[in-house]
C-alpha cells in the first residue's frame, strides 16, 4: 500500500498590497495554521492550495 504525501503552498497579499508566495511547503494542518496567522496579521486573499510535486 502506498501513501501519497500532498504538500500545500500558501499565497497571500500582505497588508501593503504586495502579493506573496510561501517558499516552503506545508502539510495541510500546518498550512491551515499558518493561514490563520497570516489573516490575523492583516493579510488578505490567503489561499492554501496543493503544490505541484518537484520533478
N, C-alpha and C positions, 0 to 999 in steps of 0.2 A: 504494500500500500504506500502510495506517495502522498506527501503533504506539500502543498504549494504555499509558499510564503508570499503574501501580497504586500508590497511596500506602497506607502502613500506619500504624496507630495503636497505641501501647502503653498497656496498663492494668496496674496492679500494686497490691499492698498493701505499704506501707512498713514498716520494722521496728517502728514504733509501733502498727501495726494500722490505719492510715488508708488508705482506697482512694485511688488516684491515677490520673490520665489525662494523657498527654502532650499538650501544647498545640501540638506540631509534628507534622508527618507525616514519615515516613521512607520511603526506598526499602527493599526487602527486605533487602539486605546490611547497610545501616546500622541497620535495626531489629533485626536479629539480634544485631549487635554491642552495641547499647545494652541489649538484653535480658540478655545475658551480664553486662554491667557491673552492672545492677540486681540480678541474682541474687547476684553477688559481694559486693554491699553489704548483703545480708541481706534483700532484698525477696522477697516470696512472691507466688504467683498471677500471675506475669508472663505476659502474653498479648500476642502480636502478631497483629493481625487487619486485614484490608483496611478502609480508611476510605472512607466514602461520599464521592463527589465533591461539591465545592461547586456549588451551583446558580447 
